[in-house]
Amino acid sequence: MDSKTLGKEKSISTQGTSPLPSVWGSHRALDPQSGMAGSRALLLLAQVLGLAATEMALLTMDPPWSTIFRGESVTLRCRGSHPHRQQPTTWYHNDKILARTDTDTYRITNARQKQTGRYKCQSPGSVSSNPITLIVSYDWLILQVPSHVVFEGEPLCMQCRGWDPGSMTSVRYFRDGADITTLYASDKQLCIPQAKTHQSGRYRCTGQMNSFLSVIKRESQELHVFIKELFSSPVLSVASSAETLEGSPLNLSCVTHLSPHSPHTILWYLFYRNSTVLQGPETSSKYQVPTVGLADTGSYFCEVQADNSSIRKQSAQVPIAVRRVPVSGVSLDVQPHEGQLMEGQRLVLSCSVAAGTGSISFSWHREGSAEVLGKGTRYEILSAQQNDDGQYYCMASNGDVPAQSPRLQVTVVGVSSLFYCHIRAPLLLAALGSLLSGLVAVHVLTARSKDPTGVKQ
């Protein structure tokens, strides 16, 4: 392959008009406008707290292809959390130390098959980087796929290259055996604008190559391409598993897990009730209602979206029913005291509750009767009669299960009974007194008839 071809390939990976830089730029942590400021703030906070502020270094390759022809060149770049430290960068090939450099780059020129393998790096102040696999091929035809991680929602671009690019025609692309050329291919490159995780698979390409006076169909090696999940599908978590009562707080969390390969990606959260946005988009994954009411009943879910990405994911819906605080502690008060009164007196019963929210309704009842005597917190009988005797109680409800008070005995003493006790009793005593007086008189007369003074001398 001549130098013009190499120069052309290098320009493809660096020109802003090519779709490749979109993939290459998927590591948003490298852009100071998108993530580096947040990274430095986190590091500063960790240092203040005395924590270990080490991050994984990021290894990239230019051109960004995992497969190259023998004799081509690539540049490895290692970026860590402390790029300005004057310490060497360590490079590894198949887990063995390859070199130490004073810069964050390592150049492979005139590549040979022995340089095939897995590369890693370690920059000052960072832990060992992500691995990158480089394949130095001696084949006639290769499929070049990104060497870096491609996340869902990002473009996935690849190209089919022949050893002699000018002689190749009729390029076709396949995934898991299915021809996908007409769906995504343009000229000699294939780009999926917004890759999905289910588009991971085994990719290969074929092409017709002119060889002297014949045309030979060539086929590349099959490569596994994995579209990584940027963040997991969120789950809406309710802080308390108990029922939600009116007046209590409601605390919701939208739980998701960001890929460790994209630690600086900013996630935005939205919270919904019955498809209405309650909060967001915000970077906070929590939603709080200090005091809930019945109007807060509904179906809740959350949505997560990544900054500078088309990926949005929603949680499953969680029904939350806000119930009133049940009525409890129903008690009775009565006047006169202890519920004992004379016929004709006024009877006043009062009902109250110790707990319960919302509009509470009261009803009055007497044991043995299905009739509702009255409504409200008070029940009065202006002139009690003897037939008002009985056990009284009240029922209280706020729309939930009614609560009942203890029963209270009411005793009404009739006027006739009082007259018998207070009028007839003295008359009986008077009659008994007259009888006793008569008996005394008879006794005296009898005694006198036996006196000796009555005997003649």
Secondary structure, 3 states (H helix, E strand, C coil): CCHHHHHHHHHHHHCCCCCHHHHHCCCHHHCHHHHHHHHHHHHHHHHHCCCCCCEECEEEEECCECEEECCCCEEEEEECCCCCCCCCEEEEECCEEEEEECCCEEEECCCCHHHCEEEEEECCCEECCCCEEEEEECCCEEEECECCCEECCCCEEEEEEECCHHHEEEEEEEECCEECHHHHEECCEEEECCCCHHHCEEEEEEEEEEECCEEEEEECCCEEECEECCECCCEEEECCCCCEECCCCEEEEEECCECCCCCCCCEEEEEEECCEEEEEEECCCEEEECCCCHHHCEEEEEEEEECCCCCEEECCCEEECEECCCCECCEEEEECHHHEEECCCCEEEEEECCECCCCCEEEEEECCCCCCCEECCEEEECCCCHHHCEEEEEEEECCCCCEECCCEEEEEECHHHHHHHHHHHHHHHHHHHHHHHHHHHHHHHHHHHCCHHHCCC
